[in-house]
Structure formats: C-alpha cells, structure tokens
Amino acid sequence: MATQPQYYQHHVFFCLNQREPGADRPSCANCNAQSMQEYAKKKVKQLGLAGPGKVRVNKAGCLDRCEQGPVLVIYPEGTWYTYIDETDIDEIVEKHLAQGEIVERLLID
C-alpha cells in the first residue's frame, strides 16, 4: 500500500475540555487553554508557518492527559507538551514548529 503525503507538516491540537465543577479530574479549559490556542494560531500565521504543507493549529476535546495539563499534541510526531503562558507557546512555535527542535523542558511522557 502506498503512503499518502502529509497534508500538514505539523498538526497541533490543544485540549480545550471543560469539566463540570467538582469533577474528579482537572480541565485544560480552566488553565487558559482557549486563549493559548488562539495565541498559538495567531503566532503561527504571523511567522508564515500556516497553511497546507505547513502548520495547522486546532481545538480538541479531551485528550485524556488531564493530570498533566494543560496539554497540546503535535502530529505526525505525537509530541506532547504542557505549557503555562505565552512564553511557553512562543518556544514551542519557534523551536518545534519552525525549527524542528523538541522543547525538552515542556515535554510530557
């Protein structure tokens, strides 16, 4: 079977899941995930990294890494990151997405 070329070089998914108050597990949405996803999308566009054959930043529901969140995952590599603020997002975009370097300090297993 022939393999098909990737439509995106990198496809980034941010968990934006919101659980009910008092839930047993944390929610990425409670950690500013939506604004960080929007920031990442804007940053990718500003750097000219967006579009077919390049980078796509998307929203996702629960990615089931709640205790390590907030989380994002980058495919096709399957690299998982956590983050706190725009500085972390800048580093992921500039190093991983633009230069192909793993950001070790933000990696989760």
Secondary structure, 3 states (H helix, E strand, C coil): CCCCCCCCCEEEEEECCCCCCCCCCCCHHHHCHHHHHHHHHHHHHHCCCECCCCEEEEEECCCCCHHHCCEEEEECCCEEEECCCHHHHHHHHHHHHHHCCCCHHHECC
